[in-house]
Amino acid sequence: MRNLTTRYGIQLRVLWLALLPAMLISMALLAYQTVAKLRDLESSLAERGAAMVRQLAPAVEYGVVSGNAEILMPLIRAAGQESDVKGVGVFDSSGKVIARFGDTYWESKPVSTDHPTHISQIRFSKSLVFYAPIHKTEIALDDFSLTATRIDGNAGPEKSDLRGWVGLELTTAGLLMDQRRVMLQSLAILLAGLAMSALIGWRMGRQIVQPIQSLSRVVGRIGEGYFSERVNADGTGEFGILQRGVNQMASKLQSAHEQMQERIDQATARLIYQAAHDSLTGLVNRREFELRLDRAVVASQQHGRTHALCYMDLDQFKIVNDTCGHAAGDEMLCQLSLLLKALMRERDTLARLGGDEFAILLENCDLDDALKVAEQCRAAVQRYHFKWENRIFGVGASIGLVMIDRDAGTAANLLSSADAACYVAKDRGRNQIHVYEQKDSDLVRHRNEMLWVSRIHKALDDKRLRLFWQEIRPVSPTAEEARHFELLLRMQDEDGKLVLPMAFIPAAERYSLMPQIDSWVLETTLNACGIFLDQSIRGNCVFAINLSGVSLKSLEFRNHLISLLQSREHLGKHLCFEITETAAIGNLAVVNDFIQNLKQIGCRFALDDFGSGLSSFTYLKNLNVDFLKIDGAFVKNMATDSVDYSMVEAIHRIGQQVGLKTVAEYVESEAVMACLRKIGVDFAQGSYLHRPEPLETLCFSDKRIT
């Protein structure tokens, strides 16, 4: 019952509340009335049988006394034809049947005669039997009274004697039918009453439940986030208070939700704006500008539209920033941003890329119109004077202009070209506009290289070159193998950051700084090697050093290197010089002589990055090297790329044929190591095996490679 009411809710509970007491009371009352009615029917049948037999006894007295059965038959036949009478019998005083009628079988009176003056009643399963005594009645007549003896013995003194018995059997079939009818009527009344109670309870329950269901529905909708839902507050009493309370709660929730949503929308809008705009000037930032530039490039390529890109760099801004401080510089940038923004067309985009660099995207603009806009911006900046603490500063703007058409390339290329054009404008005297030409990129490249040359010179002077070491491990370790370390060059910038060689080596090679750098590397390596060998742990170890092709071409460098090694011949067997494939093949005769001279001291050689250059296997026969280092471009993805796998396998097989040990570079996973073991490569090197560490950790600490 509990599960049922829980499942179907409050309406069924209210219905049960209305029905259950009425049903229990009705059932109790109806049961009581039914039992009483059944008893009344049975009592009525018994009283009727007793009355009939009481009346029949005096009527048959004469026939019994006279012994004339013919007189008795009409009487008992008339009695036997009454309803519910099954049979009638008359007995003499000894119990012998004198006359009988009906379905019953009378042989003798089956009752005791202890009470000859009383009516006897016997119950059988399907009938009731009554016996009444028959007495001889004497009537005395006198002047004052008439006295007769009665069966019930309530008259005067008994003046008769027992002459026989009369029996009457009533069937209970009618009684049972009446009882069944009464029970069916009672059941019908009960069901009708329950139906009426259910109907009344349901209608009354609806009046109670409907407001609660309405509240429940509204609360559920509010829980789902529909805070505008309201309940019809037309109730009185407790329901009215509850309805108004729910509406007030919903109103407060709606108000709080709307305020929260408004704050969220405002915060989202601020974040979106901040993600796309410069925090200082409010202009579009570099990220958003590049997105818009990408869209402009796509529009040019797909629809043939022409746009223009201006790259602007302020002249003399550094003077203001250094003289008056960053606050003055920021204020100047904000004022110039407002000035430039006023010159833009509605569809143009002005952005601050960073520092004092600005960019302008002029959509649907040809070269002539772009030059006019650029000139307006340049002239406006030139006319502008910045005032700060009684000081007045004048600035200018160098602008690089590049057109965007179908052949413009990517957005990154366009920005690079515009930057190059801006550099040319500065190089030609500042405060100018320059339209990009192809040769501008060469000029910028030259400028960048010269900057690197200056940084390299300063790093050499400040002793900011650093060596790192990385272990080269045997793929299948054996006890006889030497410990092998490669020394890697890094340059420490002025802010302490490490610069990888790929950033500054091209400039160093182009402007012949590599011999000086390689000399420093060689001297530092010889010192470190000596210190390492003097430590408590000694053994067979090899330090690998990279030599550039520019250094190999320098006779002065080669002589210097040989001179250093001859003074420390005991270190020669611990050194391995790595030369690139391109450098070796480009100076084959010189390199072979150089290798031959150093091998006499005990040095070893490795052909580095094999596979990245000319990759002619013929040259391997002509170069007297000891190790063949397979280019990492093939090794990196060999576990998933069958072509790379085949290339590594082919290089290793050729190396074996010419008697060289193979070294796989750029090993970054166990899967690659498994491939190398399968092929049979001798050595492996990469971050998976050992990450580069400062040389000091190898030579000047307790850390050792074991």
Buried (B, 14 or more C-beta within 10 A) or exposed (E): EEEEBEEEEBBBBBBBBBBEEBBEEBBEEBEEEBEEBBEEBBEEBBEBBBEBBBEBBBBBBBBBBEEEBEBBBEBBEEBBEEEBBBBBBBBBBEBEBBBBBBEBEBEEBEBEBEEBBEBBBEEEEEBBBBBBBBBBBEEEEEEEEEEEBBBEEEEEEEBBEBBBBBBBBBBBEEBBEBBEEBBEEBEEBBEEBBEEBBEEBBEBBBEBBEBBBBBBEBBEBBEEEEBEBBBEBEBEEEBEEBBEEBBEEBEEBBEEBEEEEEEEEEEEEEEEEEEBBBEBBBBBBBEBBBEBBBBBBEBBBEEEBBBBBBBBBBBBBEEBBEEBEEEBBEBBBBBBBEBBEEBBEEEBBBBBBEEBBBBBBBBBBEEEBBBEBBEEBBEBBBEBEBEBEEEEBBBBBBBBBBBBEEEBEEBEEBBBBBBBBBBBBBBEEBBBBBBBBEEBBEBBEEBEBEEBBEBBBEBBEEEBBBBBBBBBBBBEEEEEBBBBBBBBBBBBBEEEEEBEBEEBBBBBBBBEBBBBBBBBBBEBBBBBBBEBBEEEEEEEBBBBBBBBBBBBBBEEBBEBBBEBBEEBEEBBBBBBBBBBBBBBBBBEEBBBEBBEBBBEBBBBBBBBBBBBBEBEEEBBEEBEBBBBBBBBBBBBBBBEEEEBBEBBBBBBEBBBEEEBBBBBBBBBBEEBBEBBEEBEBBBBBBEBBBEBBBBBEBBEEEEEBE
